[in-house]
Amino acid sequence: MTDSLIFKVEGVAGKPGLKRDFTGAARIHVQVLDSVVDDEMAVSGTFTGTVDGVEARFTASTPVDLVCTRCLTEWTTVLETTADQHFSKIPDEDGYAIVDGTVDMAGPATDELVLAIPLAPVCKPDCKGLCPTCGTDLNTEPCDGHGDDSDSPFAPLKDLFDP
């Protein structure tokens, strides 16, 4: 594994069907809402020659720190994604291209990992969340309720949808 995600593809580019494996790593730092990736990103895959360049089929993985949107529990897990990226001498809409016989996989790998970060992570499927009144974590202790809500201007609507 190299500590770079820049790879020579001049022996594969423009040669349809020719394949070469690659592996590398680079530091990544991104934040999406409360989720943070600040670690090494490992990338491995295969370059396959095409008529006008190379097709990269790759897997990218890195640890990610998540915060449960229901109970605010923090945990770290490994995020992994698989994707394809086509490179030619003409840059695509994201600006990825073959430059001086090399391709830089850092951009496509980072893009795919960011897209794989859950927007509303949940620590476990049956997470009960927090009590909306007192903030008690309902996964660890029960909440006994909070008295009479009859002073609320919405109290008459409480039973509106009950059969």
Rosetta blueprint (number, residue, H / E / L):
1 M L
2 T E
3 D L
4 S L
5 L L
6 I E
7 F E
8 K E
9 V L
10 E L
11 G L
12 V L
13 A L
14 G L
15 K L
16 P L
17 G L
18 L L
19 K E
20 R E
21 D E
22 F E
23 T E
24 G E
25 A E
26 A E
27 R E
28 I E
29 H E
30 V E
31 Q E
32 V E
33 L L
34 D L
35 S E
36 V E
37 V E
38 D E
39 D E
40 E E
41 M E
42 A E
43 V E
44 S E
45 G E
46 T E
47 F E
48 T E
49 G E
50 T E
51 V L
52 D L
53 G E
54 V E
55 E E
56 A E
57 R E
58 F E
59 T E
60 A E
61 S E
62 T E
63 P E
64 V E
65 D E
66 L E
67 V E
68 C L
69 T L
70 R L
71 C L
72 L L
73 T L
74 E E
75 W E
76 T E
77 T E
78 V E
79 L E
80 E E
81 T E
82 T E
83 A E
84 D E
85 Q E
86 H E
87 F E
88 S E
89 K L
90 I L
91 P L
92 D L
93 E L
94 D L
95 G L
96 Y L
97 A L
98 I L
99 V E
100 D L
101 G L
102 T E
103 V E
104 D E
105 M L
106 A H
107 G H
108 P H
109 A H
110 T H
111 D H
112 E H
113 L H
114 V H
115 L H
116 A H
117 I L
118 P L
119 L L
120 A L
121 P L
122 V L
123 C L
124 K L
125 P L
126 D L
127 C L
128 K L
129 G L
130 L E
131 C L
132 P L
133 T L
134 C L
135 G L
136 T L
137 D E
138 L L
139 N L
140 T L
141 E L
142 P L
143 C L
144 D L
145 G L
146 H L
147 G L
148 D L
149 D L
150 S L
151 D L
152 S L
153 P L
154 F L
155 A H
156 P H
157 L H
158 K L
159 D L
160 L L
161 F L
162 D L
163 P L
